[in-house]
Amino acid sequence: MRLKWAIVVMAVCVVVTVAAVAYAAGKESDVPEVIRAQRLELVDGEGTVRAVLSVSADGTTGLAMMDGNGKHMVGLGTGADGDTGLALMDRNGKQVVGLGTGADGGTGLALMDGNGKQRVGLGMWGDGAPGLDLLDGQGKVIWKAP
């Protein structure tokens, strides 16, 4: 009786192992090595677009991420000329942070208020010269260095 039970257990183990290997092999073959597209949209379980990765005809590339209501919250992109940028939006969809680089080697950080007006600018020109500007609500520089 013990021998019969051992044979049944071994047979079940063999069947489970073969099934697991077949399942894993099938999963691997279902995954393409490369996906080529000019636009890719990621949607949540309800079909709302939550992220878009795209390449435009002019050579710019971008990644946009949206909240559950479809509101644009994050943008990341590159220009055809080598510029790069990152934009962060507040809950109202207004850009409040901008970070970028220029084709000339310059870099910059801009902080905006809730109305979308730039209030702080920190950057470095392509030649390495730094700069810091503080602005009032109308965009007038109220403090600058150097």
GUDO-978373 format. One record per residue: residue number from 1; residue in one letter; x, y, z of N, C-alpha, C, O in turn. Coordinates in nm, 2 decimals, always signed. Last residue first. Layout:
GUDO-978373
NUM_A_X_Y_Z_X_Y_Z_X_Y_Z_X_Y_Z
...
END
This chain:
GUDO-978373
146_P_+2.43_+8.64_-0.96_+2.51_+8.76_-0.94_+2.45_+8.88_-1.00_+2.51_+8.99_-1.00
145_A_+2.12_+8.72_-0.82_+2.26_+8.70_-0.79_+2.31_+8.62_-0.91_+2.24_+8.53_-0.96
144_K_+1.84_+8.93_-0.72_+1.92_+8.86_-0.83_+2.06_+8.84_-0.78_+2.12_+8.92_-0.71
143_W_+1.51_+9.02_-0.66_+1.64_+8.99_-0.61_+1.72_+8.91_-0.71_+1.66_+8.82_-0.77
142_I_+1.30_+9.08_-0.81_+1.31_+9.15_-0.68_+1.44_+9.13_-0.61_+1.48_+9.20_-0.52
141_V_+1.18_+9.10_-1.13_+1.29_+9.05_-1.05_+1.30_+9.14_-0.93_+1.31_+9.26_-0.94
140_K_+0.84_+9.05_-1.20_+0.94_+9.15_-1.19_+1.05_+9.09_-1.09_+1.02_+9.04_-0.99
139_G_+0.61_+8.90_-1.21_+0.73_+8.86_-1.29_+0.84_+8.95_-1.29_+0.94_+8.93_-1.36
138_Q_+0.42_+8.95_-1.04_+0.40_+9.01_-1.17_+0.51_+8.97_-1.26_+0.52_+9.01_-1.38
137_G_+0.50_+8.85_-0.79_+0.38_+8.79_-0.86_+0.36_+8.84_-1.00_+0.28_+8.78_-1.08
136_D_+0.86_+8.87_-0.82_+0.73_+8.89_-0.76_+0.62_+8.83_-0.84_+0.64_+8.77_-0.94
135_L_+1.14_+8.65_-0.82_+1.05_+8.74_-0.89_+0.92_+8.76_-0.80_+0.89_+8.67_-0.72
134_L_+1.48_+8.59_-0.80_+1.36_+8.58_-0.73_+1.27_+8.69_-0.79_+1.30_+8.80_-0.81
133_D_+1.74_+8.42_-0.97_+1.65_+8.53_-0.97_+1.53_+8.49_-0.88_+1.48_+8.38_-0.89
132_L_+2.07_+8.33_-1.02_+1.95_+8.31_-0.93_+1.87_+8.43_-0.93_+1.92_+8.54_-0.91
131_G_+2.33_+8.18_-1.21_+2.23_+8.28_-1.19_+2.12_+8.24_-1.10_+2.08_+8.12_-1.10
130_P_+2.66_+8.11_-1.33_+2.54_+8.08_-1.26_+2.45_+8.20_-1.25_+2.49_+8.31_-1.27
129_A_+2.83_+8.02_-1.62_+2.80_+8.13_-1.54_+2.66_+8.10_-1.47_+2.57_+8.07_-1.54
128_G_+2.89_+7.82_-1.81_+2.91_+7.79_-1.67_+2.88_+7.90_-1.57_+2.89_+7.88_-1.45
127_D_+2.81_+7.86_-2.07_+2.95_+7.89_-2.04_+2.99_+7.87_-1.89_+3.10_+7.89_-1.85
126_G_+2.54_+7.81_-2.06_+2.62_+7.71_-2.12_+2.77_+7.74_-2.09_+2.85_+7.64_-2.10
125_W_+2.43_+7.91_-1.73_+2.44_+7.93_-1.87_+2.54_+7.82_-1.93_+2.61_+7.76_-1.85
124_M_+2.23_+7.79_-1.49_+2.37_+7.80_-1.52_+2.37_+7.81_-1.68_+2.32_+7.72_-1.74
123_G_+1.98_+7.89_-1.24_+2.03_+7.83_-1.36_+2.18_+7.85_-1.38_+2.25_+7.92_-1.30
122_L_+1.67_+7.94_-1.11_+1.81_+7.91_-1.07_+1.86_+7.84_-1.20_+1.81_+7.75_-1.25
121_G_+1.40_+8.14_-1.02_+1.48_+8.09_-1.13_+1.62_+8.06_-1.09_+1.69_+8.15_-1.04
120_V_+1.09_+8.18_-0.88_+1.23_+8.15_-0.86_+1.29_+8.09_-0.99_+1.23_+8.00_-1.05
119_R_+0.84_+8.23_-1.00_+0.88_+8.31_-0.88_+1.03_+8.29_-0.84_+1.09_+8.38_-0.78
118_Q_+0.63_+8.23_-1.27_+0.76_+8.19_-1.22_+0.80_+8.29_-1.11_+0.78_+8.41_-1.12
117_K_+0.29_+8.15_-1.24_+0.39_+8.26_-1.26_+0.52_+8.21_-1.20_+0.52_+8.17_-1.08
116_G_+0.08_+7.98_-1.18_+0.17_+7.94_-1.29_+0.27_+8.05_-1.32_+0.34_+8.04_-1.42
115_N_-0.05_+8.03_-0.95_-0.11_+8.09_-1.07_-0.02_+8.06_-1.20_-0.06_+8.10_-1.31
114_G_+0.10_+7.92_-0.75_-0.02_+7.85_-0.78_-0.09_+7.91_-0.91_-0.18_+7.84_-0.96
113_D_+0.44_+7.98_-0.88_+0.34_+7.99_-0.78_+0.21_+7.92_-0.83_+0.21_+7.86_-0.94
112_M_+0.73_+7.79_-0.98_+0.61_+7.87_-1.01_+0.52_+7.87_-0.89_+0.51_+7.78_-0.81
111_L_+1.07_+7.76_-1.04_+0.96_+7.73_-0.94_+0.85_+7.83_-0.96_+0.88_+7.95_-0.96
110_A_+1.30_+7.62_-1.25_+1.21_+7.73_-1.23_+1.10_+7.68_-1.13_+1.05_+7.56_-1.15
109_L_+1.63_+7.56_-1.33_+1.52_+7.52_-1.24_+1.43_+7.64_-1.22_+1.48_+7.74_-1.18
108_G_+1.86_+7.47_-1.59_+1.78_+7.56_-1.52_+1.67_+7.49_-1.44_+1.62_+7.38_-1.47
107_T_+2.16_+7.48_-1.79_+2.06_+7.41_-1.71_+1.98_+7.51_-1.63_+2.03_+7.62_-1.60
106_G_+2.35_+7.47_-2.10_+2.29_+7.54_-1.98_+2.18_+7.45_-1.91_+2.13_+7.36_-1.97
105_G_+2.43_+7.35_-2.33_+2.49_+7.30_-2.20_+2.43_+7.37_-2.08_+2.47_+7.34_-1.97
104_D_+2.29_+7.41_-2.55_+2.42_+7.48_-2.53_+2.49_+7.44_-2.40_+2.60_+7.49_-2.37
103_A_+2.05_+7.28_-2.53_+2.15_+7.22_-2.62_+2.29_+7.29_-2.61_+2.39_+7.23_-2.64
102_G_+1.96_+7.28_-2.18_+1.96_+7.34_-2.32_+2.07_+7.27_-2.40_+2.17_+7.21_-2.35
101_T_+1.75_+7.13_-1.94_+1.88_+7.15_-2.00_+1.87_+7.20_-2.14_+1.77_+7.17_-2.21
100_G_+1.52_+7.19_-1.66_+1.56_+7.16_-1.80_+1.71_+7.18_-1.83_+1.78_+7.24_-1.75
99_L_+1.23_+7.19_-1.48_+1.38_+7.16_-1.48_+1.42_+7.13_-1.62_+1.35_+7.05_-1.68
98_G_+0.98_+7.34_-1.31_+1.03_+7.31_-1.44_+1.18_+7.29_-1.42_+1.25_+7.37_-1.36
97_V_+0.68_+7.34_-1.12_+0.83_+7.31_-1.12_+0.87_+7.28_-1.26_+0.80_+7.20_-1.33
96_V_+0.42_+7.39_-1.16_+0.48_+7.46_-1.05_+0.64_+7.43_-1.04_+0.71_+7.50_-0.97
95_Q_+0.16_+7.42_-1.39_+0.30_+7.38_-1.37_+0.36_+7.46_-1.26_+0.35_+7.59_-1.25
94_K_-0.16_+7.32_-1.29_-0.07_+7.43_-1.32_+0.07_+7.39_-1.30_+0.10_+7.32_-1.20
93_G_-0.34_+7.14_-1.20_-0.29_+7.12_-1.34_-0.20_+7.23_-1.38_-0.16_+7.24_-1.50
92_N_-0.41_+7.14_-0.94_-0.50_+7.21_-1.03_-0.45_+7.21_-1.18_-0.52_+7.26_-1.27
91_R_-0.21_+7.01_-0.81_-0.34_+6.94_-0.82_-0.44_+7.01_-0.91_-0.53_+6.95_-0.96
90_D_+0.07_+7.10_-1.02_+0.00_+7.09_-0.89_-0.13_+7.02_-0.91_-0.16_+6.98_-1.03
89_M_+0.32_+6.94_-1.22_+0.21_+7.02_-1.20_+0.15_+7.00_-1.06_+0.17_+6.90_-1.00
88_L_+0.65_+6.95_-1.35_+0.56_+6.90_-1.25_+0.44_+6.99_-1.23_+0.46_+7.11_-1.21
87_A_+0.85_+6.87_-1.62_+0.75_+6.96_-1.57_+0.67_+6.89_-1.46_+0.62_+6.78_-1.49
86_L_+1.17_+6.86_-1.76_+1.08_+6.79_-1.67_+0.98_+6.90_-1.61_+1.03_+7.00_-1.56
85_G_+1.36_+6.84_-2.07_+1.28_+6.91_-1.97_+1.19_+6.82_-1.88_+1.15_+6.71_-1.93
84_T_+1.62_+6.91_-2.29_+1.55_+6.82_-2.21_+1.47_+6.90_-2.11_+1.51_+7.01_-2.07
83_D_+1.76_+6.96_-2.62_+1.70_+7.02_-2.50_+1.63_+6.91_-2.43_+1.57_+6.81_-2.49
82_G_+1.83_+6.85_-2.86_+1.90_+6.81_-2.74_+1.85_+6.87_-2.61_+1.90_+6.83_-2.51
81_D_+1.67_+6.90_-3.08_+1.80_+6.96_-3.08_+1.88_+6.93_-2.95_+1.99_+6.98_-2.93
80_A_+1.43_+6.77_-3.04_+1.52_+6.72_-3.14_+1.66_+6.78_-3.14_+1.75_+6.71_-3.19
79_G_+1.39_+6.75_-2.68_+1.37_+6.81_-2.81_+1.46_+6.75_-2.91_+1.56_+6.68_-2.88
78_T_+1.23_+6.54_-2.45_+1.35_+6.58_-2.51_+1.32_+6.64_-2.65_+1.23_+6.60_-2.72
77_G_+1.04_+6.53_-2.14_+1.06_+6.53_-2.28_+1.20_+6.57_-2.32_+1.28_+6.62_-2.25
76_L_+0.78_+6.48_-1.92_+0.93_+6.46_-1.94_+0.95_+6.46_-2.08_+0.88_+6.38_-2.15
75_G_+0.54_+6.58_-1.69_+0.58_+6.57_-1.83_+0.73_+6.56_-1.83_+0.80_+6.63_-1.76
74_V_+0.27_+6.52_-1.48_+0.41_+6.51_-1.49_+0.44_+6.51_-1.64_+0.38_+6.43_-1.72
73_M_-0.01_+6.56_-1.49_+0.06_+6.59_-1.37_+0.21_+6.60_-1.38_+0.28_+6.67_-1.31
72_H_-0.31_+6.61_-1.66_-0.17_+6.60_-1.68_-0.10_+6.65_-1.55_-0.12_+6.76_-1.50
71_K_-0.59_+6.42_-1.56_-0.53_+6.55_-1.56_-0.38_+6.53_-1.57_-0.32_+6.45_-1.50
70_G_-0.74_+6.19_-1.54_-0.68_+6.22_-1.67_-0.61_+6.36_-1.68_-0.58_+6.40_-1.79
69_N_-0.80_+6.12_-1.29_-0.91_+6.20_-1.37_-0.86_+6.24_-1.51_-0.93_+6.30_-1.58
68_G_-0.58_+6.00_-1.19_-0.69_+5.92_-1.21_-0.81_+5.99_-1.29_-0.89_+5.92_-1.34
67_D_-0.32_+6.19_-1.36_-0.38_+6.14_-1.24_-0.50_+6.05_-1.28_-0.53_+6.03_-1.40
66_M_-0.06_+6.12_-1.61_-0.19_+6.18_-1.56_-0.24_+6.12_-1.44_-0.20_+6.00_-1.40
65_M_+0.24_+6.19_-1.77_+0.17_+6.10_-1.67_+0.05_+6.18_-1.62_+0.06_+6.30_-1.59
64_A_+0.42_+6.17_-2.07_+0.32_+6.24_-1.99_+0.25_+6.14_-1.90_+0.22_+6.03_-1.93
63_L_+0.71_+6.19_-2.23_+0.64_+6.10_-2.14_+0.55_+6.19_-2.06_+0.60_+6.28_-1.99
62_G_+0.84_+6.24_-2.56_+0.78_+6.28_-2.44_+0.72_+6.17_-2.36_+0.67_+6.07_-2.42
61_T_+1.05_+6.38_-2.81_+1.00_+6.26_-2.74_+0.94_+6.31_-2.61_+0.99_+6.41_-2.56
60_T_+1.08_+6.52_-3.14_+1.07_+6.54_-2.99_+1.01_+6.41_-2.93_+0.93_+6.34_-3.00
59_G_+1.07_+6.50_-3.41_+1.18_+6.44_-3.34_+1.18_+6.45_-3.19_+1.26_+6.40_-3.12
58_D_+0.84_+6.58_-3.55_+0.96_+6.68_-3.55_+1.08_+6.62_-3.47_+1.18_+6.69_-3.45
57_A_+0.66_+6.38_-3.50_+0.72_+6.39_-3.63_+0.84_+6.48_-3.64_+0.93_+6.46_-3.72
56_S_+0.72_+6.25_-3.17_+0.65_+6.34_-3.26_+0.72_+6.34_-3.40_+0.84_+6.30_-3.40
55_V_+0.67_+5.98_-2.97_+0.77_+6.05_-3.05_+0.69_+6.12_-3.16_+0.61_+6.07_-3.23
54_S_+0.56_+5.90_-2.63_+0.54_+5.93_-2.77_+0.66_+5.99_-2.84_+0.75_+6.05_-2.77
53_L_+0.37_+5.77_-2.38_+0.50_+5.78_-2.43_+0.50_+5.80_-2.58_+0.44_+5.71_-2.65
52_V_+0.14_+5.84_-2.13_+0.16_+5.84_-2.28_+0.31_+5.86_-2.30_+0.37_+5.95_-2.25
51_A_-0.07_+5.73_-1.87_+0.06_+5.77_-1.92_+0.07_+5.75_-2.07_+0.01_+5.66_-2.13
50_R_-0.34_+5.69_-1.83_-0.26_+5.74_-1.72_-0.12_+5.78_-1.76_-0.06_+5.85_-1.68
49_V_-0.66_+5.69_-1.96_-0.52_+5.70_-2.00_-0.44_+5.76_-1.88_-0.48_+5.87_-1.83
48_T_-0.89_+5.46_-1.84_-0.85_+5.60_-1.83_-0.70_+5.60_-1.87_-0.62_+5.53_-1.81
47_G_-0.98_+5.20_-1.81_-0.96_+5.25_-1.94_-0.92_+5.40_-1.95_-0.90_+5.45_-2.06
46_E_-0.99_+5.10_-1.56_-1.12_+5.16_-1.61_-1.10_+5.21_-1.75_-1.20_+5.27_-1.80
45_G_-0.74_+5.02_-1.50_-0.84_+4.92_-1.51_-0.97_+4.97_-1.57_-1.06_+4.89_-1.61
44_D_-0.55_+5.26_-1.70_-0.58_+5.19_-1.57_-0.69_+5.09_-1.60_-0.74_+5.07_-1.71
43_V_-0.32_+5.25_-1.97_-0.45_+5.28_-1.91_-0.47_+5.20_-1.78_-0.41_+5.10_-1.76
42_L_-0.07_+5.40_-2.16_-0.10_+5.30_-2.05_-0.23_+5.35_-1.99_-0.25_+5.47_-1.96
41_E_+0.02_+5.42_-2.50_-0.07_+5.47_-2.39_-0.09_+5.36_-2.29_-0.12_+5.24_-2.32
40_L_+0.26_+5.51_-2.72_+0.22_+5.40_-2.63_+0.14_+5.47_-2.52_+0.18_+5.56_-2.46
39_R_+0.37_+5.58_-3.05_+0.29_+5.62_-2.93_+0.25_+5.50_-2.85_+0.20_+5.40_-2.91
38_Q_+0.51_+5.46_-3.23_+0.54_+5.60_-3.22_+0.46_+5.66_-3.10_+0.49_+5.77_-3.05
37_A_+0.67_+5.14_-3.18_+0.55_+5.22_-3.19_+0.59_+5.37_-3.18_+0.70_+5.40_-3.13
36_R_+0.77_+4.81_-3.12_+0.80_+4.93_-3.19_+0.67_+5.01_-3.21_+0.57_+4.96_-3.26
35_I_+0.90_+4.60_-2.89_+0.77_+4.66_-2.93_+0.81_+4.79_-2.99_+0.87_+4.88_-2.93
34_V_+1.09_+4.31_-2.87_+1.09_+4.45_-2.90_+0.95_+4.49_-2.94_+0.88_+4.42_-3.01
33_E_+1.04_+4.05_-2.79_+1.16_+4.11_-2.75_+1.16_+4.26_-2.77_+1.22_+4.33_-2.69
32_P_+0.72_+3.96_-2.65_+0.80_+4.00_-2.76_+0.93_+4.07_-2.71_+0.94_+4.13_-2.61
31_V_+0.60_+3.69_-2.48_+0.66_+3.82_-2.46_+0.75_+3.86_-2.58_+0.85_+3.79_-2.60
30_D_+0.53_+3.43_-2.53_+0.43_+3.53_-2.55_+0.48_+3.67_-2.54_+0.42_+3.77_-2.58
29_S_+0.74_+3.28_-2.44_+0.72_+3.29_-2.59_+0.62_+3.40_-2.62_+0.61_+3.44_-2.73
28_E_+0.70_+3.29_-2.17_+0.82_+3.35_-2.23_+0.80_+3.37_-2.37_+0.84_+3.47_-2.43
27_K_+0.46_+3.14_-2.14_+0.47_+3.28_-2.10_+0.59_+3.35_-2.16_+0.57_+3.46_-2.21
26_G_+0.54_+2.88_-2.22_+0.44_+2.96_-2.30_+0.44_+3.10_-2.26_+0.43_+3.19_-2.35
25_A_+0.72_+2.82_-2.02_+0.77_+2.83_-2.15_+0.67_+2.91_-2.24_+0.71_+2.99_-2.32
24_A_+0.54_+2.81_-1.80_+0.65_+2.91_-1.80_+0.71_+2.93_-1.94_+0.73_+3.04_-1.98
23_Y_+0.38_+2.59_-1.88_+0.32_+2.73_-1.86_+0.43_+2.83_-1.87_+0.41_+2.94_-1.93
22_A_+0.57_+2.39_-1.88_+0.50_+2.42_-2.00_+0.44_+2.56_-1.99_+0.44_+2.64_-2.09
21_V_+0.65_+2.38_-1.61_+0.75_+2.41_-1.71_+0.68_+2.46_-1.84_+0.72_+2.55_-1.91
20_A_+0.40_+2.31_-1.49_+0.46_+2.44_-1.46_+0.57_+2.48_-1.57_+0.58_+2.60_-1.60
19_A_+0.35_+2.06_-1.61_+0.26_+2.17_-1.63_+0.32_+2.30_-1.60_+0.30_+2.40_-1.68
18_V_+0.57_+1.92_-1.50_+0.56_+1.93_-1.65_+0.46_+2.05_-1.68_+0.49_+2.13_-1.77
17_T_+0.50_+1.94_-1.23_+0.63_+1.99_-1.28_+0.62_+2.02_-1.43_+0.66_+2.12_-1.48
16_V_+0.26_+1.80_-1.22_+0.27_+1.94_-1.18_+0.39_+2.01_-1.23_+0.39_+2.12_-1.28
15_V_+0.35_+1.54_-1.30_+0.24_+1.62_-1.38_+0.25_+1.77_-1.35_+0.24_+1.85_-1.44
14_V_+0.53_+1.48_-1.09_+0.57_+1.49_-1.23_+0.48_+1.57_-1.32_+0.52_+1.65_-1.40
13_C_+0.35_+1.48_-0.87_+0.46_+1.57_-0.88_+0.52_+1.59_-1.02_+0.55_+1.70_-1.06
12_V_+0.19_+1.26_-0.94_+0.13_+1.40_-0.93_+0.24_+1.50_-0.94_+0.22_+1.60_-1.01
11_A_+0.37_+1.06_-0.93_+0.31_+1.09_-1.06_+0.25_+1.23_-1.06_+0.26_+1.30_-1.15
10_M_+0.44_+1.06_-0.66_+0.54_+1.09_-0.76_+0.48_+1.13_-0.89_+0.53_+1.22_-0.96
9_V_+0.19_+0.98_-0.55_+0.25_+1.11_-0.52_+0.36_+1.15_-0.62_+0.36_+1.27_-0.66
8_V_+0.17_+0.72_-0.67_+0.07_+0.83_-0.70_+0.13_+0.97_-0.67_+0.11_+1.06_-0.75
7_I_+0.39_+0.60_-0.55_+0.38_+0.61_-0.69_+0.28_+0.72_-0.73_+0.31_+0.80_-0.83
6_A_+0.32_+0.61_-0.28_+0.44_+0.68_-0.32_+0.44_+0.70_-0.47_+0.48_+0.80_-0.52
5_W_+0.09_+0.44_-0.28_+0.08_+0.58_-0.25_+0.20_+0.66_-0.29_+0.18_+0.77_-0.34
4_K_+0.22_+0.19_-0.35_+0.12_+0.25_-0.44_+0.10_+0.40_-0.41_+0.09_+0.47_-0.50
3_L_+0.38_+0.16_-0.12_+0.45_+0.17_-0.26_+0.35_+0.24_-0.35_+0.38_+0.32_-0.43
2_R_+0.19_+0.13_+0.08_+0.28_+0.24_+0.08_+0.35_+0.26_-0.05_+0.36_+0.38_-0.09
1_M_+0.08_-0.12_+0.00_+0.00_+0.00_+0.00_+0.09_+0.13_+0.00_+0.06_+0.22_-0.07
END
